[in-house]
Amino acid sequence: MFGLVAFCIFTCYAKDKGMKKIIQVHVYKSDEYFVAECIDLPVVTQGKTLDDLAENLKEAIALQLEGENPADFDLVEKPSVLA
C-alpha cells in the first residue's frame, strides 16, 4: 500500500524556554503494520491501520510521559505530535 508514509524533520521551540513544542515521529509501513518511532522519546508502536497507529501512539506517549517532567525530555508541558 504505502512504502514510506512520512518522515518529518521539523522542530518548533518555545520562544522563551528553548524547549520543543512538537514530538517528532517517523512513521512507515512494514509488511503488515504501520510503525511509529518517536525521535524525541524512547517510544515505538504499531497498528494495523493509520487510525490504530494514531491511537496506539497517543497511548504510548502518554504512558512514557506519565509521572515524568516533560522538561526532562526538553519538551514543553503539553507538546504536539508531528508524524
N, C-alpha and C positions, 0 to 999 in steps of 0.2 A: 504494500500500500504506500507507505512513505519510507524513504530511505533515511533522510535526516530531517526531522521535524523542525528543530530550532537550535541554534547555538547563539547565545547572547553574550556579548562583551560590552556591558554598559553598567556604569556605576554612578549613582547620584549621591552626593554627600550633603548632609545637613550643613547649612551655611556656617553656623557658629560653633558647632561641635566637631566637625571633621569626621562624623560617623556616617555610615552608609544608611540610606533610607530604603534601599532595594536589595533583596536577596536574589542573587543571580542563580539561575538553574539551567543546566544543559539537559535538553530533552531529545531523546532519539528513539527510534523504533528498532527493537531487536526482532528475532524471528517470530515471536508470538506476542510480545508485550511492548508497551511504551514504557520507557525508563526515564526517570528524572534523577539527576545528580546535582546536588547543590554545590556551587562553587565556594560559597561563603560559610557553609556549615557542613559538618560531617553527617549528611543526610542523603540516602539513596532509597528510592522506592520505585514501584512499578504498578501498572494497571493494564487490563485488557483493552480498555478504551481510553481516549484522552480525558473523558469525564471521570472515569475511575481513577486515572492518574492524578488529576487535579484534586480530587477528594483525598487520596492517599498522601499526596504531597502536603496538603494543608494539615492533615493529622500528624504526619511525621515531623514537620517543622514545629508544630505546637508542642509535641512531646519533647523534642530536642531543647526547646527554649523554656519548658515548664520548670519553674523554680530557679531559673537562671537569670542573671542580669544581662540583658541584650548588649549592654556596653562592653561586656567581656568578649563579645564576638564582633566588636566595632560596629554595632547596629544601634539605630535609634529605638525608642520604646516599642513602636508598632510599625515595623518595616513592611513594605510591599514585596511581592514576589514577581520577578521578571523571568519568564520562560519562553 
